[in-house]
Amino acid sequence: MTVIIASFVFFMLIFLGVGVYSATRKKNTDDDYLVAGRDVGPWAMALSAVASNNSGYMFIGLIGLTFNEGLTALALMGGWVVGDYTAWILGIPKALRKRSEETGTLTIPSLLGHGIDGGRIVVLVAGLIVLVFLGAYSAAQLIAGGKALHVLFGWNPNVGAVIGAAIVVIYCFAGGIRASIWTDVAQSTVMVVAMNLLLFVGVYEAGGPSALWDRLAAIDPQLVSFAPASLPFGFGLFLLGWFAAGFGVVGQPHLMVRAMTLESTDKMAVARRVYVVWNALFTLSAVGVGLVARVLLSESTGFDPELAMPMLSKELLSPVLVGLVLAGIFAATMSTADSQVLSCAAAVTQDIAPRPELGNRYTKLGTILVTAVVLMIALRGGSVFVLVILAWSGLAASLGPLLVVRCLGGRPHCVTAIAMMVVGFLAALGWGQYGMGYSVGLNEALPGMVAGFAIYGIGKAVAGKSPAV
């Protein structure tokens, strides 16, 4: 245990050091704090986007889901990854980078409302949506970090959440989003290596790929089926729903803001290729680890499946590598929580209650207040997977359609823009809560986003050929 702890502390100090070192590049401006002065290279931007996209969800939530559901998780994530890639192919991140620089906007809500009559109300509504959903999303990261430390030290997960919140503040004050991006690059590189090492060792311990398959089928034949046992709308709509969830990346401010940090739109194609390959590799590795964990940890009792990766690491790897894996998980969740807290703080200080005369200090004060609220949510506990899907779907349905429209040159009336956000959210919420239990068969992001785009179509039809719509 001493070696594990020493290894954990050593690698955590490296990750923290990368974030703190980023302070040597920072400038005390909101532009640098929130979008890194728009001078981040394509590799760093792409690796950071993958890490922020996955983090606690990938290492804790997805592996836990795979432990319970088997290959269904691979089908689910296959739809997700393709949907995510489609958003890149359609050029939404590139258009966002270009329009945000042209308009001088630093946040997603401010871009959504820019140039619209009554745009201030649009910005306010979008800012509130970001604060609520991204706050819950960030809380999921603190919960994931707490679970990782629980495995290492046996601490109450709330202790890890408190430590994580303190690290988030350090990241933010060290270098804003630049610190988040730099640490994302370091930990995502390490975690891809560590996760694949764990996967290969685990498959070997299970007796090889064919033996792994046979043992999964012996535990439960459903584990080797891509389709869930009961799908009310069929496998096709199941995949389409998760495709929509992946396309919902366009509604995630903490990810889309990374496109705004890129040094040039000319570099977006490079960033896209790196992002897609890294994202697919992360996904396959995480599902593989979840399957191995189900075989090798199947006899554990009273076991939280979302702790499968750290527990499997302790079973299979040397103490030094266990410390590395746990440090990587914890650093990943914290750097993602950091970017989400920054987006929430920006929503408060730039969109909901702007006070430009107070400068960068006001934004940092907002960071502290948001972190405190996020920590209170995290201390209530919950499933990382459930919290992430709830927040992701809510943001995808409420902000996604409007951001696509704005990036592609649309300028809806403020009433239409607000209706798109509100109706999209209500459709996703209604489907998730009251859709006769069918949210698993059809992810709520799909009806939510369809409703948002439908409102835009209705708005255009009502306004005729008005250039304002």
Secondary structure, DSSP 8 states (H G I E B T S, - for coil): -HHHHHHHHHHHHHHHHHHHHGGGG--SSHHHHHHGGG-B-HHHHHHHHHHHHHHHIIIIIIHHHHHHHTTHHHHHHHHHHHHHHHHHHTTHHHHHHHHHHHHT--SHHHHHHTTSTTHHHHHHHHHHHHHHHHHHHHHHHHHHHHHHHHHHH---HHHHHHHHHHHHHHHHHHHHHHHHHHHHHHHHHHHHHHHHHHHHHHHHHTTSHHHHHHHHHHH-GGGG-SS-S--TTHHHHHHHHHHHHHHGGGG-HHHHHHHHHBS-GGGHHHHHHHHHHHHHHHHHHHHHHHHHHHHHSTT-SS--GGGHHHHHHHHHS-HHHHHHHHHHHHHHHHHHHHHHHHHHHHIIIIIIS--GGGTHHHHHHHHHHHHHHHHHHHTT---HHHHHHHHHHHHHHHHHHHHHHHHTT----HHHHHHHHHHHHHHHHHHHHHSTTTTTTS-THHHHHHHHHHHHHHHHHHHTT-TT-
